[in-house]
Amino acid sequence: MDELIFRVKDRHRPPWRQLVPLYLMCVLPGVFFFRVVDTVTASCVCGAFLVLWGVSFFLVRRSGTAVGAEGITISWGVGRGRTHPWDQIRWVDVRETRTNSGTVRTARITLAGGRRRSLPALSHGNLYPLPDFDTDVRRVINWWELSTDPAMRIQPPRRTRDRLTPHALGVILGLVITAVIVIVVLAQN
């Protein structure tokens, strides 16, 4: 079989209609910030923000997944990535996460130690649709099935983290923050 390479820069190209609000959210606070503080401080803060944005954009664009004879190589943008050999991969599946913009499906692997790793560039959602997602995941699973012994394939049990949605975690975090604020306010009185 041929080596499979999935790169974020080839798959996730945000349309301009999604980037314009992001740019406005970055520029408008900067304009108000320049009015409040001196020019040097505002320039330093805006420069630091642009550097941080540029580095994160560069790292995301370099992220990707390669599937080959040695195993699955995951790169998050720094270095050559980490290769997980086939004998260490116990399961390949798809995780579904519900968000405000719809359901996001992400391919992931489970390693021998129980750790799970998402595969960059193999995700599908409303914000970044990937029409070939199911086909690409099937190709990765085919590589895995051809490269591993059936006795080594162990489906991991579901974890609490898999059952909690980001929305539920946000509600819990909001309640905890509110409780801490109330306790601090009551302690000061």
Disulfide bonds with the S-S distance in Angstrom:
none
